[in-house]
Amino acid sequence: MITAYALQDLGTLQQVAGTILILRPERTTDDSWTLDLEQLGYTVLSAEEPGQALVHVRTGSVDLVVIDGTAETCDVVAGFVSLLGQEKHAPPFVLASSCPEAPQDSARLGAAAFLPKPCHAGDVTHVLARVAPKTSTAEL
């Protein structure tokens, strides 16, 4: 399992052309990730419900799913991961959370990485570059 920590300098990252889906079962976080990722050239899709997220995944264009989890959404996250695992070409997923149990939950659920919150767009792009090698890289 890859563990990503906050990166200090976005200019040193390698950008991976791709599409990132952010699943936010509880709309309590701001959209700074979305704006930052779009400024870095990523296509960002957003879903508030697992069904919406699966529709995006089934298009085949999603390179990484970031699940923005909270203590209150653990059941939703586990349910979505179960459904995602049934997809033929499921992209890797990352759990981002500030819950104390989240690192263990992400390992148990089979996440490609865990991002402790607060985290930033650079953390997400770093994980994408490491877990989605099918995409090409370009220097920022």
Contacts in CASP RR format, 6 or more apart in sequence:
PFRMAT RR
TARGET T0000
AUTHOR 0000-0000-0000
METHOD contacts of the structure
MODEL  1
MITAYALQDLGTLQQVAGTILILRPERTTDDSWTLDLEQLGYTVLSAEEP
GQALVHVRTGSVDLVVIDGTAETCDVVAGFVSLLGQEKHAPPFVLASSCP
EAPQDSARLGAAAFLPKPCHAGDVTHVLARVAPKTSTAEL
1 106 0 8 1.000
1 107 0 8 1.000
1 110 0 8 1.000
1 111 0 8 1.000
1 112 0 8 1.000
1 113 0 8 1.000
1 114 0 8 1.000
2 112 0 8 1.000
2 113 0 8 1.000
2 127 0 8 1.000
2 130 0 8 1.000
2 131 0 8 1.000
3 103 0 8 1.000
3 113 0 8 1.000
3 114 0 8 1.000
4 94 0 8 1.000
4 113 0 8 1.000
4 114 0 8 1.000
4 115 0 8 1.000
4 119 0 8 1.000
4 123 0 8 1.000
4 126 0 8 1.000
4 127 0 8 1.000
4 130 0 8 1.000
5 116 0 8 1.000
5 123 0 8 1.000
6 119 0 8 1.000
6 120 0 8 1.000
6 123 0 8 1.000
7 13 0 8 1.000
7 120 0 8 1.000
7 122 0 8 1.000
7 123 0 8 1.000
7 126 0 8 1.000
10 40 0 8 1.000
10 121 0 8 1.000
10 122 0 8 1.000
10 125 0 8 1.000
10 140 0 8 1.000
11 140 0 8 1.000
12 140 0 8 1.000
13 122 0 8 1.000
13 125 0 8 1.000
13 126 0 8 1.000
13 129 0 8 1.000
13 140 0 8 1.000
14 129 0 8 1.000
14 137 0 8 1.000
14 138 0 8 1.000
14 139 0 8 1.000
14 140 0 8 1.000
15 40 0 8 1.000
15 41 0 8 1.000
15 42 0 8 1.000
15 125 0 8 1.000
15 129 0 8 1.000
15 137 0 8 1.000
15 138 0 8 1.000
15 139 0 8 1.000
15 140 0 8 1.000
16 63 0 8 1.000
16 125 0 8 1.000
16 128 0 8 1.000
16 129 0 8 1.000
16 132 0 8 1.000
16 135 0 8 1.000
16 136 0 8 1.000
16 137 0 8 1.000
17 41 0 8 1.000
17 42 0 8 1.000
17 135 0 8 1.000
17 136 0 8 1.000
17 138 0 8 1.000
18 42 0 8 1.000
18 43 0 8 1.000
18 63 0 8 1.000
18 64 0 8 1.000
18 128 0 8 1.000
18 132 0 8 1.000
18 135 0 8 1.000
19 42 0 8 1.000
19 43 0 8 1.000
19 44 0 8 1.000
19 45 0 8 1.000
19 61 0 8 1.000
19 62 0 8 1.000
19 63 0 8 1.000
19 64 0 8 1.000
20 37 0 8 1.000
20 42 0 8 1.000
20 43 0 8 1.000
20 44 0 8 1.000
20 45 0 8 1.000
20 62 0 8 1.000
20 63 0 8 1.000
20 64 0 8 1.000
20 65 0 8 1.000
20 66 0 8 1.000
20 124 0 8 1.000
20 128 0 8 1.000
21 44 0 8 1.000
21 45 0 8 1.000
21 46 0 8 1.000
21 47 0 8 1.000
21 53 0 8 1.000
21 56 0 8 1.000
21 57 0 8 1.000
21 62 0 8 1.000
21 64 0 8 1.000
21 65 0 8 1.000
21 66 0 8 1.000
21 91 0 8 1.000
22 33 0 8 1.000
22 34 0 8 1.000
22 44 0 8 1.000
22 45 0 8 1.000
22 46 0 8 1.000
22 47 0 8 1.000
22 65 0 8 1.000
22 66 0 8 1.000
22 68 0 8 1.000
23 46 0 8 1.000
23 47 0 8 1.000
23 48 0 8 1.000
23 50 0 8 1.000
23 53 0 8 1.000
23 65 0 8 1.000
23 66 0 8 1.000
23 67 0 8 1.000
23 68 0 8 1.000
23 80 0 8 1.000
24 46 0 8 1.000
24 47 0 8 1.000
24 48 0 8 1.000
24 68 0 8 1.000
24 69 0 8 1.000
25 48 0 8 1.000
25 49 0 8 1.000
25 50 0 8 1.000
25 67 0 8 1.000
25 68 0 8 1.000
25 69 0 8 1.000
25 70 0 8 1.000
25 73 0 8 1.000
25 76 0 8 1.000
25 77 0 8 1.000
25 80 0 8 1.000
26 69 0 8 1.000
26 70 0 8 1.000
26 72 0 8 1.000
26 73 0 8 1.000
27 48 0 8 1.000
28 70 0 8 1.000
29 68 0 8 1.000
32 120 0 8 1.000
32 121 0 8 1.000
33 44 0 8 1.000
33 66 0 8 1.000
33 120 0 8 1.000
33 121 0 8 1.000
33 124 0 8 1.000
34 44 0 8 1.000
34 46 0 8 1.000
36 120 0 8 1.000
36 121 0 8 1.000
36 122 0 8 1.000
37 44 0 8 1.000
37 121 0 8 1.000
37 124 0 8 1.000
37 125 0 8 1.000
38 44 0 8 1.000
40 121 0 8 1.000
40 122 0 8 1.000
40 125 0 8 1.000
40 140 0 8 1.000
42 125 0 8 1.000
43 61 0 8 1.000
45 56 0 8 1.000
45 62 0 8 1.000
47 53 0 8 1.000
47 55 0 8 1.000
47 56 0 8 1.000
50 76 0 8 1.000
50 79 0 8 1.000
50 80 0 8 1.000
50 83 0 8 1.000
51 83 0 8 1.000
53 65 0 8 1.000
53 80 0 8 1.000
54 80 0 8 1.000
54 83 0 8 1.000
54 84 0 8 1.000
54 87 0 8 1.000
56 62 0 8 1.000
57 65 0 8 1.000
57 84 0 8 1.000
57 87 0 8 1.000
57 90 0 8 1.000
57 91 0 8 1.000
58 87 0 8 1.000
60 89 0 8 1.000
60 91 0 8 1.000
62 91 0 8 1.000
63 91 0 8 1.000
63 128 0 8 1.000
63 132 0 8 1.000
63 134 0 8 1.000
63 135 0 8 1.000
64 91 0 8 1.000
64 92 0 8 1.000
64 93 0 8 1.000
64 94 0 8 1.000
64 112 0 8 1.000
64 124 0 8 1.000
64 127 0 8 1.000
64 128 0 8 1.000
64 131 0 8 1.000
64 132 0 8 1.000
65 84 0 8 1.000
65 91 0 8 1.000
65 92 0 8 1.000
65 93 0 8 1.000
65 94 0 8 1.000
66 93 0 8 1.000
66 94 0 8 1.000
66 96 0 8 1.000
66 115 0 8 1.000
66 124 0 8 1.000
67 77 0 8 1.000
67 80 0 8 1.000
67 81 0 8 1.000
67 93 0 8 1.000
67 94 0 8 1.000
67 95 0 8 1.000
67 96 0 8 1.000
67 111 0 8 1.000
68 96 0 8 1.000
68 97 0 8 1.000
69 77 0 8 1.000
69 95 0 8 1.000
69 96 0 8 1.000
69 97 0 8 1.000
69 99 0 8 1.000
69 102 0 8 1.000
70 97 0 8 1.000
70 98 0 8 1.000
70 99 0 8 1.000
71 99 0 8 1.000
74 99 0 8 1.000
74 101 0 8 1.000
74 105 0 8 1.000
77 95 0 8 1.000
77 105 0 8 1.000
77 109 0 8 1.000
78 109 0 8 1.000
81 93 0 8 1.000
81 109 0 8 1.000
81 110 0 8 1.000
81 111 0 8 1.000
84 90 0 8 1.000
84 93 0 8 1.000
91 132 0 8 1.000
92 111 0 8 1.000
92 112 0 8 1.000
92 113 0 8 1.000
92 131 0 8 1.000
92 132 0 8 1.000
93 111 0 8 1.000
93 112 0 8 1.000
94 106 0 8 1.000
94 111 0 8 1.000
94 112 0 8 1.000
94 113 0 8 1.000
94 114 0 8 1.000
94 115 0 8 1.000
94 124 0 8 1.000
94 127 0 8 1.000
94 131 0 8 1.000
95 102 0 8 1.000
95 105 0 8 1.000
95 106 0 8 1.000
95 109 0 8 1.000
95 111 0 8 1.000
95 113 0 8 1.000
95 114 0 8 1.000
95 115 0 8 1.000
96 114 0 8 1.000
96 115 0 8 1.000
96 116 0 8 1.000
96 117 0 8 1.000
96 119 0 8 1.000
96 124 0 8 1.000
97 105 0 8 1.000
97 106 0 8 1.000
97 114 0 8 1.000
97 115 0 8 1.000
97 116 0 8 1.000
97 117 0 8 1.000
98 116 0 8 1.000
98 117 0 8 1.000
98 118 0 8 1.000
99 105 0 8 1.000
102 114 0 8 1.000
102 116 0 8 1.000
103 114 0 8 1.000
103 116 0 8 1.000
106 113 0 8 1.000
106 114 0 8 1.000
107 114 0 8 1.000
112 127 0 8 1.000
112 131 0 8 1.000
113 127 0 8 1.000
113 130 0 8 1.000
113 131 0 8 1.000
115 123 0 8 1.000
115 124 0 8 1.000
115 127 0 8 1.000
128 135 0 8 1.000
129 137 0 8 1.000
END
